[in-house]
Amino acid sequence: MTLPLPDDLLKVPHRRDVPFARLTTLGVGGLCRWLFEPTTEAEAQAFVRACAREGLPWRVLGGGSNLVVLGDVDTPVLRLALPKTVHREGTRLTAPASHGHIALAEAAAKEGLSGLEFASGIPGSLGGALRMNAGAYGREWVDVLARYRFLTPEGELVDKAPEPGEFRYRWSFLTGGRVVLSATAQLAEGDPTTIRKQVDDYREKRGTSQPLSKRNAGCIFKNPPGQSAGRLIDQAGLKGLRVGDAEVSREHANFLVNHGHATAGEFAELMDQVRSRVLEVQGVDLEPEVEVWRG
Ligand SMILES: Cc1cc2nc3c(=O)[nH]c(=O)nc-3n(C[C@H](O)[C@H](O)[C@H](O)COP(=O)(O)OP(=O)(O)OC[C@H]3O[C@@H](n4cnc5c(N)ncnc54)[C@H](O)[C@@H]3O)c2cc1C
């Protein structure tokens, strides 16, 4: 990274040399050389504008629950640190992108609002969830999304309702330098006991089917249309396949787990092996769901 960075960029709160092991759920990766953590939308806008003006490449990070980082990352990384307030208006809830995703689902349940039960076991931030159009149990974010605010790659603020084509299965157009700032979910009044039971049932289901006691990044590959990536990996006989301390979970074949000292390189190697083996045995080329950052 060419130094020095411009003064207006350096006014945005930042830290140096933060290990990605602390910023991601998988717990691997090199150093984040420049971690910018704006506490206001204006600071986030200043960050994006300064990078755009200088032609500086940069990345945006949420809760790091869908990410494998290989090596050190020299380009500036933006991680929003907006105040974690949730605003209710009727049956709508609005929260900043840096709000914890599970905490938001909890807040909805406490308010007796139904619609975010599916989100109750998906970690990370609201911004990451919107970017990924995260979902589970037949529901996904776009089903409840009423409005959202984001910055364009040039740093312009946009506040809008979702439109067709902007979100689909584990994909949204919120890439390429767009930064989600906040989102509003359209929920419905519900019976608090029923909502709580649904949340607890989903949690229990995850607890028995996913390797939650070990560090992981959720599902590694997207489900191909009409198929389950986990089943394809399982049927290819890959449960328990190991590269160093990285292993294909024996509980859920689409999860790779960190046995404690895995490196990002080991995860990348394991992902490659799983992908080529499934292609060879099942004739299906799996598409990664996790994002891989190369330093
Ligand atoms: C145990 C476990 C279970 C999981 N279960 C599910 C599941 O059931 N369903 C599911 O869909 N996912 C699941 N995931 C994956 C992951 O939690 C989701 O994809 C989550 O929404 C990612 O959010 P994040 O904040 O951690 O994003 P990150 O991992 O930090 O980033 C993911 C992507 O989002 C981008 N991003 C992050 N914040 C913003 C922002 N503010 N604006 C624009 N882009 C942004 C990043 O640049 C990156 O491209 C699971 C993960 C784990 C560890």
The ligand as an SDF file (V2000), in Angstrom:
LIG
                    3D

 53 58  0  0  0  0  0  0  0  0999 V2000
  -22.1600  -21.2020   12.2850 C   0  0  0  0  0  0  0  0  0  0  0  0
  -22.5710  -20.4530   11.0430 C   0  0  0  0  0  0  0  0  0  0  0  0
  -23.8350  -20.6550   10.5080 C   0  0  0  0  0  0  0  0  0  0  0  0
  -24.2240  -19.9790    9.3590 C   0  0  0  0  0  0  0  0  0  0  0  0
  -25.4740  -20.2100    8.8560 N   0  0  0  0  0  0  0  0  0  0  0  0
  -25.8850  -19.5290    7.7740 C   0  0  0  0  0  0  0  0  0  0  0  0
  -27.2080  -19.7300    7.2540 C   0  0  0  0  0  0  0  0  0  0  0  0
  -27.9940  -20.4900    7.7830 O   0  0  0  0  0  0  0  0  0  0  0  0
  -27.5680  -18.9980    6.1690 N   0  0  0  0  0  0  0  0  0  0  0  0
  -26.7260  -18.1100    5.5600 C   0  0  0  0  0  0  0  0  0  0  0  0
  -27.1330  -17.4570    4.5780 O   0  0  0  0  0  0  0  0  0  0  0  0
  -25.4660  -17.9210    6.0160 N   0  0  0  0  0  0  0  0  0  0  0  0
  -25.0210  -18.6030    7.1010 C   0  0  0  0  0  0  0  0  0  0  0  0
  -23.7550  -18.4120    7.5710 N   0  0  0  0  0  0  0  0  0  0  0  0
  -22.8070  -17.5410    6.8280 C   0  0  0  0  0  0  0  0  0  0  0  0
  -22.7340  -16.0840    7.3240 C   0  0  0  0  0  0  0  0  0  0  0  0
  -23.0810  -16.0110    8.6880 O   0  0  0  0  0  0  0  0  0  0  0  0
  -23.6350  -15.1580    6.5260 C   0  0  0  0  0  0  0  0  0  0  0  0
  -23.2780  -15.1420    5.1730 O   0  0  0  0  0  0  0  0  0  0  0  0
  -23.5870  -13.7250    7.0810 C   0  0  0  0  0  0  0  0  0  0  0  0
  -24.6990  -13.0130    6.5970 O   0  0  0  0  0  0  0  0  0  0  0  0
  -22.3130  -12.9730    6.7240 C   0  0  0  0  0  0  0  0  0  0  0  0
  -22.3130  -11.7580    7.4640 O   0  0  0  0  0  0  0  0  0  0  0  0
  -20.9560  -11.1040    7.9900 P   0  0  0  0  0  0  0  0  0  0  0  0
  -21.2910   -9.7960    8.5860 O   0  0  0  0  0  0  0  0  0  0  0  0
  -20.2190  -12.0520    8.8520 O   0  0  0  0  0  0  0  0  0  0  0  0
  -20.1930  -10.8930    6.6140 O   0  0  0  0  0  0  0  0  0  0  0  0
  -18.6310  -11.0440    6.3320 P   0  0  0  0  0  0  0  0  0  0  0  0
  -18.2470  -12.4910    6.4230 O   0  0  0  0  0  0  0  0  0  0  0  0
  -17.8580  -10.0700    7.1190 O   0  0  0  0  0  0  0  0  0  0  0  0
  -18.6080  -10.6260    4.7960 O   0  0  0  0  0  0  0  0  0  0  0  0
  -19.3110  -11.3870    3.8390 C   0  0  0  0  0  0  0  0  0  0  0  0
  -19.4900  -10.5130    2.5880 C   0  0  0  0  0  0  0  0  0  0  0  0
  -20.3300   -9.4130    2.9170 O   0  0  0  0  0  0  0  0  0  0  0  0
  -19.6610   -8.1870    2.6110 C   0  0  0  0  0  0  0  0  0  0  0  0
  -20.1120   -7.1880    3.6000 N   0  0  0  0  0  0  0  0  0  0  0  0
  -20.0230   -7.2490    4.9520 C   0  0  0  0  0  0  0  0  0  0  0  0
  -20.5720   -6.1360    5.5000 N   0  0  0  0  0  0  0  0  0  0  0  0
  -21.0100   -5.3660    4.4640 C   0  0  0  0  0  0  0  0  0  0  0  0
  -21.6550   -4.0870    4.3560 C   0  0  0  0  0  0  0  0  0  0  0  0
  -21.9640   -3.3490    5.4330 N   0  0  0  0  0  0  0  0  0  0  0  0
  -21.9360   -3.6160    3.1060 N   0  0  0  0  0  0  0  0  0  0  0  0
  -21.6310   -4.3230    1.9990 C   0  0  0  0  0  0  0  0  0  0  0  0
  -21.0140   -5.5350    2.0340 N   0  0  0  0  0  0  0  0  0  0  0  0
  -20.7190   -6.0360    3.2520 C   0  0  0  0  0  0  0  0  0  0  0  0
  -18.1790   -8.5050    2.6850 C   0  0  0  0  0  0  0  0  0  0  0  0
  -17.4000   -7.6220    1.8970 O   0  0  0  0  0  0  0  0  0  0  0  0
  -18.1760   -9.9030    2.0990 C   0  0  0  0  0  0  0  0  0  0  0  0
  -18.2730   -9.8150    0.6930 O   0  0  0  0  0  0  0  0  0  0  0  0
  -23.3310  -19.0830    8.7140 C   0  0  0  0  0  0  0  0  0  0  0  0
  -22.0500  -18.8700    9.2600 C   0  0  0  0  0  0  0  0  0  0  0  0
  -21.6760  -19.5510   10.4100 C   0  0  0  0  0  0  0  0  0  0  0  0
  -20.3030  -19.3020   10.9920 C   0  0  0  0  0  0  0  0  0  0  0  0
  1  2  1  0
  2  3  1  0
  2 52  2  0
  3  4  2  0
  4  5  1  0
  4 50  1  0
  5  6  2  0
  6  7  1  0
  6 13  1  0
  7  8  2  0
  7  9  1  0
  9 10  1  0
 10 11  2  0
 10 12  1  0
 12 13  2  0
 13 14  1  0
 14 15  1  0
 14 50  1  0
 15 16  1  0
 16 17  1  0
 16 18  1  0
 18 19  1  0
 18 20  1  0
 20 21  1  0
 20 22  1  0
 22 23  1  0
 23 24  1  0
 24 25  2  0
 24 26  1  0
 24 27  1  0
 27 28  1  0
 28 29  2  0
 28 30  1  0
 28 31  1  0
 31 32  1  0
 32 33  1  0
 33 34  1  0
 33 48  1  0
 34 35  1  0
 35 36  1  0
 35 46  1  0
 36 37  1  0
 36 45  1  0
 37 38  2  0
 38 39  1  0
 39 40  1  0
 39 45  2  0
 40 41  1  0
 40 42  2  0
 42 43  1  0
 43 44  2  0
 44 45  1  0
 46 47  1  0
 46 48  1  0
 48 49  1  0
 50 51  2  0
 51 52  1  0
 52 53  1  0
M  END
$$$$
